[in-house]
Amino acid sequence: MGFRFEFDPVNKILLGRLDGRLTDESLSEAYEAARERAAATNPRAGIWDTSAVTEFAVSSGFVRSLASRVPIIEDAQLPRFVVAPKIEAYGLFRMFQLTGESTRPELRIVHTIEEAFTLLGIQSPHFQPLE
C-alpha cells in the first residue's frame, strides 16, 4: 500500500490518499505519518481518501485499537472525513467512527471526495503535494 499527502494552504485542509492493498501495518504507518503532517501544517480539516485502495486486509480488532489512539488532528471540534466509496471500506470506517466518537465527534464517512468538499463549503480546493 502506498500513501501520500497533500495540503490546501488556502483552506488549510490536509488530504491523505491511500492506494493499493491496505493492511493493519500499512494503515498504522499511514496514520502515524498523517499525525506528523498534521502537526507540521496545523490543518482546519482533514480528509482520508480510500478511493484507490484495491484490497482491504484490515482487521476489525485493529480498527477498534486505531480508534483508541490519539486522533491525527487533536482538536476534536475540527471536521474530518474518510472517503470510502467501497462497501467494505465504508463499513470498516463506520466502525472506526463509532468506536472513536468521543475523541472524533466531527468525523464523517462519505462516499466521494466531492461530498467532503461540499460539507466543508469548499468549491475549488488548491492541494499541493507534501513531502
Helices and strands as residue ranges (DSSP letters): E 2-8, E 13-23, H 24-41, E 45-57, H 60-67, E 80-83, H 87-99, E 107-110, H 113-120, E 128-130
